[in-house]
Amino acid sequence: MACANILDLVPDKLPQTPRNLPRVLTLPGIINGYDGDSDSVSSSCPERKIIVTNMLPLHIQRDPDTLKLTFRSDEDSLYWQLKDGFPPETQVVYVGSLKVEVDASEQEEVAQKLLEEFNCVPTFLPPDLHKKFYAGFCKQQLWPLFHYMLPICPDHADRFDRLLWQAYVSANKIFADKVMEVADPDDDYIWVHDYHLMILPTFLRKRYNRVKLGFFLHSPFPSSEIYRTFPVRDEILKGLLNCDLIGFHTFDYARHFLSCCSRMMGLDYESKRGHIGLDYFGRTVYIKILPVGIHMGRLESVLNLPITATKVNEISQRFKGKKLIVGVDDMDIFKGISLKLLAFEYLLQMNPMLQGKLVLIQIVNPARSTGKDVQEAKQETYLIVNRINEAYGSPDYEPVVLIDRPVARYEKSAYYSMADCCIVNAVRDGMNLVPYKYIVCRQHSPHVDKSSMLVVSEFVGCSPSLSGAIRVNPWDIESVAGAINSAITMKDSEKKLRHEKHYKYVSSHDVAYWARIFMQDLERASKEHYNKRCWGIGFGLGFRVVSLSPSFRKLSPNYIVSAYKKSNRRAIFLDYDGTLVPQSSIVKNPSEELINILSTLCNDPKNTVFIVSGRGRSSLSEWLAPCEWLGLAAEHGYFIRWSGSSEWESSIPATDLEWKEIAEPVMRLYTEATDGSSIEVKESGLVWHHQDADPDFGSCQAKELLVHLENVLANEPVVVKRGQHIVEVKPQGVTKGLVAEKIVSRMVEKGETPDFVTCIGDDRSDEDMFESIRSTVLGVSAASKPEIFACTVGRKPSKAKYYLDDTADVLKLLGGLANASDPKPGNTARFQITFDTIF
């Protein structure tokens, strides 16, 4: 089923969530009704942040006697803690699902209670939909994919299921409805979290083009080679690109996302004053690399509890005289528990002196999902633990203590405090805050020295932030064993130095810092919203917003024809490829109708018409030979011919082209080294094309070639420029802007100062022409203000004031001008017939 159809079916097929919640919160706990349009601004509201998560940060219980649900905030939840990063007066509203099923008869009462007491808005997904959405698509398809697990065979992972994808789309649509019920899009900032809601931004952007929208991915983002296998890869990328700011824990994750955007959508990124930005239809989508932190106060308060001190004493007595290593992991296949145990086994085997003196405390958190892989991981864990304890244990010594039950925070904190080393050995993990918690516990525990030692997998998100940790490849058992040995035998002075470095970072980059910096960047990324005009284009999950200058508008044929008729001396500049002939067309020679239109325009004695193209003069003169009075500027103006009967003029003497003998061998070298690249030899220049090469390698080679050519041609009269999939070398002073300026100046010298100028083009080289004609024409026409129509083809950021959608629109507009020049009966129909027939 097409994505557009999925969106259309959602409202009819699914039970709808109640829509009687008031739209606007004015003060905490006080709710006002609101009947206005969603675009209205509520200026009386304090600043609000809307946090959208899969699950609300609440603890929920059902009273066994009254069967009523009771709620309390989950103060250990990252999403609840991030409020500390906002000013005290900020209202934070949460939108998400509940961890228990709520009967339809209770939903309205529960929703009202949660909104009044916790500023939470529940989504109430139908049970069957929630199962397919969360346990199905999120956990069985997205989660394995983002952790580099492909469904190569049925036993390895679940194959893509279109029904589960439809459930994912439907769930995201319900989330979007709930967000828009409570959001004031003009004032509120919306922050969406994690892979469960990656297409939610598309729904929100479609409902309100200028919504201030951020997204943070808490899991890894896979490399393009993995991600490109996903059947709905484009829909998810487009969903994320509908945000203003996208956050990742590490540069690796961001780099993989940017590579996917480049390879699958042709988008390039650049650094703008230290911020990474993607240009997406006129909007800049910013990328933020920002590792999350922990809540220092919450952890410190747990350490100060009497029960924590009691547990610390108990651990101290139980393991007196032994070195402790602690690991805290979820029970799943990506946490590397079995690899950690194998490394510990190898360490004991190779170092008999450690037997009886070294203990691994492995705390296993409950699995977040169920399935065959989780059960197999659990069985393997128990098997290895039993084998180690049988081989190296004794009545008073248990090498591995496996704690496979829910463990209270105070108990974990006690183990952290007493451990000489903490090991995180995951084969793939988004962030993992266990090392941060361990560092803080070692710092604030009154019972131990302020030192710590970490062994951290290089595939974990926190690894780049912990420069003092021993980084390991979890698959290399011997290497991990060696790292553990190094950690426990390291000198105390070095341990303290490493610990101090880590604690300084962890304490200054806490969860409040993370939330504050992300929101500051979101505010900055959203500043341009009201400085531009926005159009929503595309259907279904392909929807996106085009954002352009307020003065940028579509060129009306009637408007330009009216100005055309009133003028007496006209200059018309036209690009060729992508303007008069579609860029995608295999046949590049002009149609008969285009020849007729151009002939009519250039036969008008009031007109000076020029084709200004990057193409060579032989192609242009051959194709446009029937247009006797048509001017041609080939190779971006290096060659100029004023009419079919005149000679070609060269801007620069041929002797100045000796640099080609230097540049061409260099380009040939890169062509041989870059599969899919080619060299285009022009009379005036050289162009290296890499559009058919690997996107990443081609781009890398283009950057290198640019630097190489700039170095070898430093003393030559040339310009080396990089364009879209090209590196071009051409003589200095050869641009479309300069040729337009030259033509206008020649007209002025002849006493034919133009009072009407039209310039139409589609690519970057035409931007010089748009800029040049305005300054040149206004400079020479001080007495009277000429009509200037600079027009780009396609809605995109441009120096032009106007746009036309495509080459068909260009032909239609030129047909209207031709008819005004030669207003014989039937001309309009003749030009219109071509428009309908050719395109």
C-alpha positions in Angstrom: 0.0 0.0 0.0 1.4 3.4 -0.9 2.3 5.7 2.0 -0.2 8.3 0.9 -2.9 5.8 1.1 -1.8 4.8 4.6 -2.2 8.4 5.8 -5.7 8.6 4.3 -6.8 5.4 6.0 -5.6 6.2 9.5 -8.6 8.3 10.7 -11.2 5.8 9.4 -9.6 2.5 10.4 -8.3 3.3 13.9 -10.2 4.2 17.1 -9.6 7.9 17.6 -8.2 9.3 20.8 -10.4 11.8 22.7 -10.1 15.2 21.2 -11.8 17.2 24.0 -8.6 18.2 25.8 -8.1 22.0 26.0 -5.5 23.3 23.6 -3.7 25.8 25.8 -2.2 25.5 29.2 -1.9 29.0 30.8 -0.6 28.2 34.3 0.5 24.9 35.8 -2.6 22.9 36.7 -5.0 25.6 35.3 -6.5 24.9 31.9 -8.3 27.2 29.6 -10.6 26.2 26.7 -9.5 27.4 23.3 -11.6 27.5 20.2 -9.4 29.5 17.9 -7.4 28.4 14.8 -4.1 26.5 15.3 -2.2 29.3 13.8 -3.3 31.8 16.4 -0.7 33.1 18.8 -1.2 32.9 22.6 0.9 35.8 23.8 -0.2 35.4 27.4 1.4 31.9 27.7 4.7 31.4 29.5 7.4 29.7 27.4 6.6 26.0 26.8 8.5 23.0 25.7 6.6 20.0 24.5 8.6 16.8 25.0 7.3 13.8 22.9 8.5 10.4 23.9 7.3 6.8 23.3 6.5 6.4 27.0 5.5 9.1 29.5 8.0 9.4 32.4 5.6 8.1 35.0 5.3 5.2 37.4 1.8 3.6 37.2 0.1 1.2 39.5 -3.5 -0.1 39.8 -4.9 -0.2 43.3 -5.9 -3.8 44.0 -8.9 -2.7 46.1 -10.4 0.2 44.1 -8.9 -0.8 40.8 -8.1 2.9 40.2 -4.8 3.9 38.6 -2.3 5.8 40.6 0.5 7.8 39.1 3.8 9.3 40.3 6.6 10.9 38.3 9.6 8.8 37.4 12.4 10.9 38.7 15.0 8.6 37.3 13.7 9.1 33.8 16.0 11.1 31.5 12.9 12.8 30.1 11.7 14.0 33.5 15.2 15.1 34.5 15.8 17.2 31.4 13.5 19.9 32.8 16.4 21.1 34.9 18.0 22.4 31.8 15.2 25.0 31.2 14.5 28.2 33.1 12.2 27.8 36.2 9.3 29.5 34.6 9.3 27.2 31.5 6.3 24.9 31.3 7.2 21.4 30.1 4.4 19.3 28.6 4.9 15.6 27.9 3.2 13.6 25.2 3.5 9.9 25.1 2.0 6.5 25.8 1.3 4.8 29.1 2.9 1.6 30.2 -0.5 0.0 31.1 -3.6 -0.4 29.1 -6.4 2.0 30.0 -10.0 1.1 29.2 -11.8 3.5 26.9 -14.3 4.4 29.7 -11.3 5.6 31.9 -9.4 7.4 29.2 -11.0 10.9 29.6 -10.7 10.9 33.4 -7.0 9.6 33.2 -6.1 12.2 30.6 -7.5 15.0 32.6 -5.8 13.8 35.8 -2.4 13.5 34.1 -2.6 16.9 32.4 -3.6 18.7 35.7 -1.1 16.9 38.0 1.9 16.1 35.7 1.4 18.2 32.5 1.3 14.8 30.7 -0.8 14.1 27.6 -1.4 10.3 27.0 -1.8 9.0 23.5 -3.9 5.9 24.3 -2.8 3.7 21.4 -5.2 0.7 20.8 -3.6 -2.5 22.2 -3.3 -4.3 18.9 -1.8 -1.2 17.2 0.6 -0.6 20.1 1.8 -4.2 19.9 2.5 -4.0 16.2 4.0 -0.6 16.6 6.3 -1.1 19.6 7.0 -4.9 19.9 6.7 -5.4 16.2 8.2 -2.6 14.0 10.3 -0.8 16.6 11.8 -3.7 18.4 11.9 -6.4 15.7 12.9 -4.2 12.7 14.2 -0.8 13.6 16.1 -1.8 16.7 18.1 -4.7 15.0 18.7 -2.5 11.9 20.1 0.4 14.0 22.4 -2.1 15.8 23.7 -3.5 12.5 21.7 -6.7 12.4 20.3 -7.6 9.0 17.5 -10.2 8.3 19.8 -12.3 6.1 18.0 -15.4 7.1 14.7 -15.8 9.0 16.4 -17.0 12.2 18.8 -14.0 12.3 16.2 -11.2 12.4 12.6 -10.5 11.2 12.1 -9.6 7.6 10.4 -6.4 6.7 6.7 -6.5 7.3 4.5 -4.0 5.5 1.7 -4.4 8.0 4.0 -3.5 10.9 5.2 -0.4 9.0 1.6 0.7 8.5 1.1 0.3 12.3 4.3 2.5 12.8 2.8 5.1 10.5 -0.6 5.0 12.2 1.0 5.3 15.7 3.1 8.3 14.7 -0.1 9.9 13.2 -1.9 9.5 16.6 1.1 11.0 18.4 1.0 14.0 15.9 -2.8 14.5 16.6 -2.1 14.6 20.3 0.8 17.0 20.0 -1.3 19.4 17.9 -4.1 19.3 20.4 -1.9 20.9 23.1 0.7 22.8 21.0 0.7 26.4 20.1 3.0 26.1 17.0 3.8 29.8 16.9 5.3 29.8 20.4 6.0 26.3 21.6 9.2 24.3 20.9 8.6 20.6 20.2 11.3 18.1 21.0 10.7 14.5 19.7 12.8 11.6 21.1 14.1 8.4 19.6 13.5 5.9 16.9 9.9 5.2 17.8 8.8 8.5 16.3 11.0 9.2 13.3 8.2 10.1 10.9 6.3 12.1 13.5 8.1 15.3 12.2 6.5 14.9 8.8 3.0 14.9 10.2 3.7 17.9 12.4 5.4 19.9 9.6 2.5 19.1 7.3 0.0 20.5 9.9 2.1 23.6 10.5 4.9 24.6 8.1 6.7 26.7 10.6 6.6 24.4 13.6 9.7 24.7 15.8 10.8 21.1 15.9 13.8 19.2 17.2 14.6 15.4 17.3 17.1 13.5 19.3 18.1 9.9 18.4 19.2 7.9 21.5 20.3 4.8 19.6 23.1 4.4 17.1 22.5 5.4 13.4 23.9 2.7 11.1 26.3 3.2 8.2 24.7 3.7 4.8 25.6 0.2 3.7 23.3 -1.1 6.4 20.6 1.5 6.3 20.2 1.4 2.6 18.8 -2.1 2.8 15.7 -0.8 4.6 12.6 -0.7 2.3 11.3 2.5 3.9 14.6 4.2 4.1 13.6 7.4 2.2 10.4 7.9 4.3 12.4 7.8 7.5 15.1 10.1 6.2 12.5 12.6 4.9 10.7 12.4 8.3 13.9 13.4 10.1 14.7 16.2 7.6 11.4 17.8 8.4 13.0 18.8 11.7 14.9 22.0 12.3 17.5 20.3 14.5 18.6 16.6 14.7 20.7 15.5 17.6 23.0 12.5 17.9 25.3 11.2 20.7 28.4 10.9 18.6 29.9 12.2 15.4 30.0 8.6 14.0 26.2 8.5 14.2 25.8 11.9 12.7 28.3 11.0 10.0 26.4 7.9 9.0 23.1 9.9 8.8 24.8 12.6 6.6 26.2 9.9 4.4 22.8 8.4 4.0 21.4 11.8 3.1 24.2 12.2 0.5 24.0 8.8 -1.0 20.2 8.4 -1.1 18.9 11.9 -1.4 21.8 13.8 -3.0 22.1 16.2 -0.2 25.4 17.9 0.7 26.2 19.3 4.1 28.5 22.1 5.2 29.8 23.6 8.4 28.2 27.0 9.1 30.1 28.8 11.8 30.8 25.6 13.6 27.4 24.1 13.1 26.7 21.3 10.6 23.8 22.2 8.2 22.0 20.4 5.5 20.3 22.5 2.8 16.9 20.9 2.3 14.6 22.8 -0.1 15.7 26.2 1.2 15.5 25.2 4.9 18.7 24.6 6.8 18.4 21.4 8.9 21.1 21.5 11.6 22.9 18.5 13.0 24.0 18.5 16.6 26.5 16.2 18.2 25.6 16.2 21.9 26.2 13.3 24.3 23.6 13.0 27.0 24.6 13.2 30.7 23.3 12.1 34.0 21.5 13.9 36.8 24.2 14.6 39.4 21.8 15.6 42.2 19.7 12.6 41.9 22.6 10.2 42.1 24.3 12.1 45.0 21.1 12.0 47.0 20.9 8.2 46.6 24.5 7.9 47.7 23.7 9.8 50.9 20.8 7.4 51.9 21.4 5.3 55.1 20.4 2.2 53.2 23.1 2.8 50.6 25.7 3.1 53.4 24.4 -0.2 54.9 24.7 -1.9 51.5 28.2 -0.6 51.0 29.3 -2.0 54.4 27.7 -5.3 53.5 29.6 -5.5 50.2 32.8 -4.5 51.9 32.6 -7.3 54.4 31.5 -9.9 51.9 34.3 -9.2 49.4 37.0 -8.2 51.9 40.5 -8.5 50.4 39.2 -8.9 46.8 39.2 -6.6 43.8 35.8 -6.0 42.4 34.8 -5.4 38.7 31.3 -4.3 38.1 29.1 -4.6 35.0 25.5 -3.4 34.6 23.7 -4.4 31.4 20.3 -5.1 29.9 19.8 -8.7 28.9 20.0 -8.4 25.2 22.3 -9.7 22.4 24.0 -6.3 21.9 25.3 -5.7 25.4 28.1 -8.2 25.0 27.6 -9.9 28.4 28.8 -13.3 27.2 31.9 -11.7 25.5 32.7 -10.0 28.8 32.4 -13.3 30.7 34.6 -15.1 28.2 37.3 -12.4 28.6 37.0 -12.7 32.4 37.4 -16.5 32.1 40.4 -16.1 29.8 42.0 -13.6 32.4 41.6 -16.1 35.2 42.9 -18.9 33.1 46.1 -17.0 32.0 46.7 -15.4 35.4 46.3 -18.1 38.1 47.5 -15.6 40.8 44.2 -13.6 40.3 42.1 -16.6 41.2 40.5 -16.1 44.6 41.3 -12.4 44.5 39.2 -11.0 41.6 35.4 -11.0 41.4 33.1 -9.9 38.6 29.7 -8.5 39.8 27.4 -8.7 36.8 24.1 -7.0 37.3 21.5 -7.9 34.7 18.6 -5.5 34.1 15.3 -7.0 32.9 15.1 -7.4 29.2 13.2 -4.6 27.4 11.9 -7.1 24.8 11.1 -10.8 24.6 12.1 -13.1 21.9 14.2 -16.1 20.9 17.4 -14.0 20.8 17.0 -12.8 24.4 16.4 -16.3 25.7 19.4 -17.6 23.9 21.6 -14.7 25.3 20.3 -15.5 28.8 21.0 -19.3 28.5 24.6 -18.6 27.2 25.2 -16.2 30.1 24.2 -18.7 32.7 26.2 -21.4 31.0 29.4 -19.4 31.0 28.9 -18.2 34.6 28.4 -21.7 35.9 31.5 -22.9 33.9 33.7 -20.2 35.4 32.5 -20.7 38.9 32.9 -24.5 38.7 36.4 -24.2 37.3 37.8 -21.4 39.4 35.5 -21.1 42.4 35.7 -22.6 45.9 33.4 -22.8 49.0 34.5 -19.3 50.0 35.1 -17.8 46.6 32.7 -17.2 43.7 34.5 -15.6 40.7 31.3 -14.3 39.0 28.4 -13.0 41.0 25.4 -12.9 38.6 22.5 -10.7 39.9 19.6 -11.4 37.6 16.7 -9.6 39.3 15.4 -6.0 39.5 18.1 -4.1 41.5 17.2 -0.9 43.3 19.2 2.2 42.5 20.8 2.3 46.0 22.1 -1.2 45.6 23.6 -0.4 42.2 25.2 2.7 43.6 26.7 0.7 46.4 28.3 -1.8 43.9 29.6 1.2 41.8 31.1 2.7 44.9 33.0 -0.4 45.9 34.2 -1.5 42.4 37.8 -1.1 41.5 36.9 -1.2 37.8 33.7 -0.9 35.7 33.5 -2.6 32.3 31.0 -1.9 29.5 31.6 -4.4 26.7 28.6 -3.8 24.4 29.0 -4.7 20.8 26.7 -1.8 19.8 25.0 0.8 22.1 23.6 4.2 21.7 25.1 5.9 24.7 25.2 3.9 27.9 25.5 6.0 31.1 26.8 3.2 33.3 30.4 4.6 33.2 29.1 8.1 34.2 27.2 6.8 37.2 30.2 4.7 38.2 32.5 7.7 38.1 30.2 9.9 40.2 29.6 7.1 42.8 33.4 6.7 43.2 33.8 10.4 43.6 31.1 10.9 46.2 31.2 7.7 48.2 32.6 8.5 51.7 34.0 4.9 51.9 36.5 4.7 49.2 39.4 6.7 47.6 38.4 9.1 44.8 39.7 7.0 41.9 38.2 4.8 39.3 39.1 2.7 36.3 37.0 2.1 33.1 37.2 -0.5 30.4 34.8 0.6 27.6 33.9 -0.9 24.3 34.8 1.4 21.3 31.3 0.7 19.9 29.5 2.5 22.8 28.3 6.1 22.5 30.0 7.2 25.7 33.4 6.0 24.6 34.6 9.2 22.8 33.8 11.3 25.9 35.9 9.1 28.2 39.4 9.7 26.9 41.0 8.2 30.1 39.2 4.9 29.7 40.8 1.8 28.3 39.0 1.3 25.0 38.5 -2.2 23.7 37.1 -4.2 20.8 34.6 -6.4 22.6 35.0 -9.2 20.0 38.7 -9.5 20.8 38.5 -11.7 24.0 42.3 -11.7 24.7 42.5 -7.9 24.3 39.6 -7.3 26.7 41.2 -9.6 29.2 44.4 -7.7 28.9 42.6 -4.4 29.4 40.9 -5.7 32.6 44.3 -6.8 33.9 45.8 -3.4 33.1 43.0 -1.6 34.8 43.2 -3.5 38.1 47.1 -3.3 38.2 47.4 0.3 37.3 49.2 2.6 39.7 46.9 4.6 42.1 48.4 7.9 41.0 47.4 7.3 37.3 44.0 6.0 38.3 43.4 9.2 40.2 44.5 11.4 37.2 42.2 9.5 34.9 39.3 9.7 37.4 39.7 13.4 37.9 39.6 14.0 34.1 36.5 11.9 33.8 34.7 13.4 36.8 35.4 17.0 35.5 33.7 16.1 32.2 30.8 14.1 33.7 29.9 16.8 36.3 30.0 19.6 33.8 28.1 17.8 31.0 25.1 16.6 33.0 21.5 16.1 31.7 20.7 19.7 32.4 23.6 20.9 30.3 22.5 18.5 27.5 18.9 19.8 27.5 19.9 23.4 27.7 22.4 23.3 24.9 20.0 21.4 22.6 17.2 23.8 23.2 19.4 26.8 22.6 20.4 25.4 19.3 16.8 24.6 18.4 15.8 28.2 19.2 18.7 29.4 16.9 17.7 26.9 14.2 14.1 28.2 14.2 14.9 31.9 14.0 14.6 32.1 10.2 11.0 30.7 10.1 9.3 34.0 9.8 11.8 35.6 7.5 10.9 33.3 4.7 7.9 32.2 2.7 7.0 28.5 3.0 5.2 26.1 0.7 4.3 22.5 1.5 4.9 20.1 -1.4 4.8 16.4 -1.8 2.3 13.7 -0.8 2.1 11.4 2.1 5.4 10.7 3.8 7.2 12.5 1.0 5.9 15.8 2.3 8.4 18.6 2.8 8.5 22.4 3.1 10.1 24.7 0.6 11.4 27.8 2.4 12.3 30.9 0.3 12.7 34.7 0.5 9.5 36.6 1.0 10.1 38.6 -2.2 10.5 35.4 -4.2 7.4 34.6 -6.2 6.3 32.9 -9.4 6.6 35.0 -12.5 3.2 35.7 -13.9 3.0 35.5 -17.8 0.4 38.2 -17.9 2.5 40.5 -15.8 5.7 40.1 -17.8 3.8 40.3 -21.2 2.3 43.6 -20.0 5.7 45.1 -19.2 7.0 43.6 -22.5 4.5 45.4 -24.6 5.2 48.8 -22.9 8.9 48.6 -23.5 10.9 49.7 -26.6 14.4 48.2 -26.1 14.6 44.7 -24.6 17.4 42.4 -23.6 16.6 38.7 -23.1 19.2 36.2 -21.6 18.3 32.5 -21.6 20.3 29.5 -20.3 19.9 26.3 -22.4 20.1 23.1 -20.4 17.5 22.9 -17.7 15.9 26.1 -18.9 14.9 25.6 -22.5 15.4 21.8 -22.6 14.8 19.6 -19.6 17.9 18.6 -17.7 16.8 14.9 -17.7 16.1 14.8 -21.4 18.4 12.5 -23.4 17.6 14.5 -26.6 19.3 17.9 -26.1 18.6 19.6 -29.5 15.7 22.1 -29.5 12.2 21.3 -30.6 10.7 22.9 -33.7 8.4 24.9 -31.5 11.3 26.3 -29.4 13.1 27.3 -32.7 9.9 29.1 -33.8 9.5 31.0 -30.5 13.2 32.0 -30.5 13.0 33.1 -34.1 10.0 35.3 -33.4 11.6 36.9 -30.4 15.0 37.7 -32.1 13.3 38.9 -35.3 11.6 41.6 -33.3 13.8 44.7 -33.9 13.2 45.9 -30.3 14.8 42.7 -28.9 18.4 41.6 -28.3 18.1 37.8 -27.4 21.1 35.7 -26.2 21.5 32.1 -25.3 24.1 32.1 -22.5 25.2 28.5 -22.0 28.1 26.4 -20.7 27.9 24.3 -23.9 30.5 24.5 -26.7 29.9 26.8 -29.6 29.7 24.0 -32.2 26.7 22.4 -30.6 24.9 25.7 -30.0 25.5 27.0 -33.5 24.4 23.8 -35.1 21.2 23.4 -33.1 20.1 27.0 -33.3 21.2 27.8 -36.9 17.6 28.6 -38.0 17.5 31.5 -35.6 19.5 34.0 -37.7 19.4 37.0 -35.3 19.9 35.0 -32.1 23.0 35.8 -30.1 25.0 33.0 -28.6 27.4 33.0 -25.7 29.1 29.6 -25.5 31.3 28.1 -22.7 29.9 30.6 -20.1 30.7 33.6 -22.4 34.2 32.7 -23.5 32.9 32.8 -27.0 30.3 35.3 -28.1 28.4 35.6 -31.5 25.9 38.4 -32.0 24.0 36.8 -34.8 24.2 33.8 -37.2 26.1 35.9 -39.8 28.7 37.4 -37.5 32.0 35.8 -36.4 32.7 34.3 -33.0 34.5 36.6 -30.6 36.9 35.2 -28.0 37.2 36.9 -24.6 40.8 35.8 -24.1 43.6 35.1 -26.7 44.2 31.4 -27.4 47.8 31.7 -26.2 46.5 32.0 -22.7 45.2 28.4 -22.7 48.6 26.8 -22.2 47.6 26.0 -18.7 45.4 23.2 -20.0 48.6 21.2 -20.6 49.3 21.4 -16.9 45.7 20.7 -15.7 44.6 17.9 -18.0 47.2 15.3 -16.8 46.2 16.0 -13.2 42.6 15.5 -14.0 43.4 12.3 -15.9 45.2 11.0 -12.8 42.1 11.5 -10.7 39.9 10.0 -13.5 41.9 6.8 -13.5 41.7 6.6 -9.7 38.0 7.4 -9.5 35.7 4.9 -11.1 32.7 6.6 -12.7 34.4 10.0 -13.3 35.2 11.6 -16.6 36.8 14.7 -18.2 35.0 17.1 -20.4 37.4 19.1 -22.7 36.1 22.5 -23.8 37.9 25.0 -26.0 38.2 27.4 -23.0 38.4 25.0 -20.1 38.3 21.6 -18.5 35.6 20.0 -16.4 36.0 16.9 -14.2 32.7 15.1 -13.6 32.0 12.7 -10.8 28.2 12.4 -10.7 28.5 8.7 -11.6 31.2 7.9 -9.0 30.6 6.7 -5.5 29.1 9.8 -3.7 31.5 9.8 -0.8 34.6 8.9 -2.7 33.7 11.2 -5.6 33.2 14.1 -3.2 36.5 13.3 -1.4 38.4 13.1 -4.6 36.8 16.4 -5.8 38.1 18.2 -2.7 41.5 16.7 -3.2 41.6 17.6 -6.9 40.5 21.1 -6.2 43.4 21.7 -3.8 45.8 19.9 -6.2 44.8 22.1 -9.2 44.9 25.3 -7.2 48.5 24.5 -6.2 49.7 23.6 -9.7 47.8 26.5 -11.4 48.6 29.1 -8.7 50.5 31.3 -11.2 48.2 30.8 -14.2 45.3 33.2 -15.2 42.6 30.7 -14.4 39.9 30.0 -11.8 39.4 26.6 -10.2 35.8 26.1 -9.0 33.9 23.2 -7.5 30.2 22.9 -8.5 27.6 20.2 -8.2 29.5 16.9 -9.0 32.1 18.8 -11.0 35.5 20.5 -10.6 36.0 23.1 -13.4 39.0 25.1 -14.5 38.4 28.1 -16.7 40.1 31.4 -17.6 39.8 34.2 -15.2 37.0 36.7 -16.1 34.8 34.2 -17.8 31.3 34.0 -16.2 27.8 34.3 -17.3 27.5 37.5 -15.2 30.4 39.2 -17.1 29.0 38.2 -20.5 25.6 39.7 -19.6 27.3 42.8 -18.4 29.3 43.0 -21.7 26.2 42.7 -23.8 24.3 45.3 -21.9 27.2 47.7 -22.1 27.5 47.2 -25.9 23.8 48.0 -26.2 24.3 51.2 -24.2 27.2 52.2 -26.4 25.0 51.9 -29.4 22.4 54.1 -27.8 20.0 51.3 -27.1 19.9 51.3 -23.3 17.4 48.5 -22.4 14.2 49.4 -20.5 13.2 45.7 -20.2 15.6 42.9 -19.2 14.6 39.2 -18.7 17.1 36.6 -17.6 16.1 33.0 -17.1 18.4 30.1 -15.8 18.3 27.1 -13.6 21.8 26.5 -12.0 24.5 28.1 -10.0 26.3 29.6 -13.0 23.2 31.6 -13.7 23.2 33.2 -10.3 26.1 35.4 -11.5 23.9 36.5 -14.3 21.0 37.4 -12.1 23.2 39.5 -9.8 25.1 41.2 -12.7 22.1 42.3 -14.8 20.5 44.1 -11.9 23.6 46.1 -10.9 24.6 46.8 -14.6 21.2 47.8 -15.9 20.4 50.0 -12.9 23.9 51.6 -13.2 23.4 52.7 -16.8 19.7 53.5 -16.6 19.7 56.1 -13.8 17.2 58.3 -15.6 14.5 55.7 -16.0 13.9 52.6 -14.0 13.9 49.6 -16.3 11.8 46.5 -15.8 14.1 43.6 -14.7 12.9 40.0 -14.5 15.5 37.7 -13.1 13.9 34.2 -13.0 15.2 30.8 -11.8 13.7 27.5 -12.9 12.4 25.6 -9.9 11.5 26.7 -6.4 14.9 27.0 -4.7 17.0 29.6 -3.0 18.2 32.1 -5.6 19.4 35.6 -6.2 16.5 35.8 -8.7 13.3 37.6 -7.7 11.1 35.2 -9.6 10.8 31.5 -10.4 9.1 29.2 -12.9 8.4 25.6 -12.0 10.0 23.9 -15.0 11.0 24.1 -18.6 7.4 23.8 -19.7 6.6 27.0 -17.8 9.6 28.7 -19.4 8.4 27.7 -22.9 4.9 28.9 -22.2 6.1 32.3 -20.9 8.4 32.8 -24.0 5.5 31.8 -26.2 3.5 34.6 -24.6 6.3 37.1 -25.3 6.6 35.8 -28.9 3.0 36.3 -29.4 3.2 39.9 -28.2 6.0 40.5 -30.7 4.1 38.9 -33.6 0.4 39.2 -32.7 -1.0 37.4 -35.7 -4.1 35.3 -35.4 -3.3 31.8 -34.3 0.1 32.5 -32.8 -1.1 32.0 -29.2 -2.7 28.7 -30.2 0.4 27.6 -32.1 2.6 28.2 -29.1 0.1 26.6 -26.7 -0.2 23.5 -28.9 3.6 23.0 -28.5 3.4 23.3 -24.8 0.7 20.7 -24.5 2.3 18.4 -27.1 6.0 18.5 -26.3 5.7 18.5 -22.5 
